[in-house]
Amino acid sequence: MTELVYVTNKSDKDLNFEYNFVGIEFPVGKTVEIPLQTAKHVLGYGDDDKEKYLVQLGLIRLHSELEEATEKFKKIEISETPPVKNRSLPSAVGVVPLHVEKRGEGKVNQRVA
C-alpha cells in the first residue's frame, strides 16, 4: 500500500489547511506530496461523502453551498503515483511551436544572367 499520495490543485484558488499543527499548502497548478493518512483525514481520500471534509476545510458553511463546493473540490486531484509531464507539449498555455519551413537540401538556386 502506498504511504504517500500526490495532490494536484487544478482549481482557481490556493488551498491551505492545518493537520497535526502543520500547515499544508496546495498552490494552484502544483502537485504536493503528502502522507496517505493526511489525505484521508483532511481531503476525504477514499470516502465518497465529502461533506464533512468540505466543512473542515471551511469551503462550506451552509448546506445550500454543498453542490457548488463539491464541484470545486473535484478539481483537487489525488493520485498514488506522481504525475507524468508530457514534454512534447508547450509548457505555457497558448504557446504554439514555430513552423519551420523545410527547404530542399542540396539544391542551389542560381540566377540566370
Secondary structure, DSSP 8 states (H G I E B T S, - for coil): --SEEEEEE-SSS-EEEEETTEEEEE-TT-EEEEEHHHHHHHH-TT-S--HHHHHHTTS-SSGGGHHHHHHHHTTEEEESS-----TTS-SSTT----------TT-------
